[in-house]
Amino acid sequence: MEPMESSARETSAQAQALINWELAASTAARLTPAGPVLGSAEIGAAVDNLRLMADLSVPHVHDITGLEAARDLRDSSVLVVDRASWSKANTQSFAVMLQPAMEKMLESRRGTLNPGTASVSGAITGSQLGAILAFLSSKVLGQYDPFSALAENSTAPAGGRLLLVAPNIISVEREINVEPEDFRLWVCLHEQTHRVQFAAAPWLRHHMLEEIDSLSGQLLGNVDSLMERASAAAKSLKDRTASGSAPSRGAILDLLQNPEEKAAISRLTALMSLLEGHANVVMDAVDSSIVPSVKTIRQRFNSRAKDRGVIEKFIRNLLGLDAKMRQYSDGAKFVREVVDVAGMEGFNRVWESADHLPTEAEIHNSRLWLERMGH
C-alpha cells in the first residue's frame, strides 16, 4: 500500500472516531419512546399499505409539478421503517455529510490530537447525538435521504432512499382521528416530492454536500471557540425560553458568527426553504379528488402544534425546528409567486443548475429571482 493511500485511510478512520456513530444509533434505539401497540398482522398490513400509497403518490406528484423525473419513479428504494431504524439511517447520512469536514480538521491538527482523547470525545458526542435522534425519531413521519448511497459499504440505491416511519404515521393518524389511507397518501405526496426534486436535479445531492461541507468546515475549523459560543447560545436559549420569546433560528444556529459561517447558512437556508416550500405547494395542490378527506387532515394536523409541552418546545427551539416550519411558509410563498408569474415550467428552471437556485434574499423577494431568470 502506498504511504499516501495509507495516510488517507488513517485520517478517514480517525475522522470517523470523532463521533461514535454506532453508539449514536444504539443510544437512539435505547432512548426512543415506545410507539403504538400493533399486532404482527397489523404491522404487515400497514407496511404493505404504506408502500402502496408511496407508489400511488408518484403520478400525482408528476401531474402537479410537471417534472418528467416523476413519471416512472416507483421502485424498491421506498423503505418502511421503525423509529430505531430511522435513527440508524440518519447516523449513516450524518457520517457522509460530516466526514470531509472532520478529515480537514484532522489534517490541520495533525500530531496535536490525542487518539485517546478523540475516542472519549467521540463517545460523548455519539451519546449526545443519539439522544437528539431519539427525540426526533418519534416526530418524523417520512424523509427522503439522498446521501445514504454514498456511505461506506452502503447497499442503498444510487438515487437515495425514501424512509416512511410507520409507527409515527400510525400514531398521528390515530391521534387526529383521520382516515388512515388518506393520511398515508397525503404524507407520501410530500416525501415523494423531495425524491422527485433530487431526481429532476441529479447535481443537487453533491451541491448540498458541498454546502454542508462548507458550513461544517467553518464550525469545526473554529473549534477552539466553539465551546465558548455553545455556552453563550445555551444561556441565550434559557433566557429567551424563560421570557417566552422563541429564538429566531434555534440556539444551535446561534453558534454562527463570522461572515463565512453566516454566508454558508444563508445558502443552506435558501436551499432548504426552496425544497420544503415546493413540497408544501404540491401538498396544497392536492384536492379531494386525490385525498378525499384532505381538508379535515390539514385542519387537524396543523392544530397539533398548539398542544406541545414545555420540554418539547425547548428542544424544538434548541434544534431550530420551528424555524424549519417557517422555511416551509417562506419557501412556499416564493414558489407560488414564481408560478403565478412564470408558470410551473418557468419555476422548474430552478432544477436545471446550481446557478438557478434562489438566494435567501430572493426567497423573500421572488421578483429578484424572476428578473435574474429573465422574467
Buried (B, 14 or more C-beta within 10 A) or exposed (E): EEEEEEEEEEBBEBBBBBBBBEBBBBBBBEBBEEBBEBEEEEBEEBBEBBBBBBBBBBBBBBEBBBBEBBEEBBEEBBBBBBBBBBBBBBBBBBBBBBBBBBBBBBEEEEEEBEEEEBBEBBBEBBBBBBBBBBBBBBBBBBBBBBBBBBBEEBEBBEBBBBBBBBBBBBBBBEEBEBBBBBBBBBBBBBBBBBBBBBBBBEEBBEBBBEBBBBBBBBBBBBEEEEEEBBEBBBEEBEEBBEEEEBBEBBBBBBBBEEEBBBBBBBBBBBBBBBBBBBBBBBBBBBEEEBBBBBEBBBEBBEEEEEEEEEEEBBBBBBBBBBBBEBBBEBBBBBBBBBBEBBEBEBBBBBBEEBEBBBBBEBBBBBEBBBEEBEB
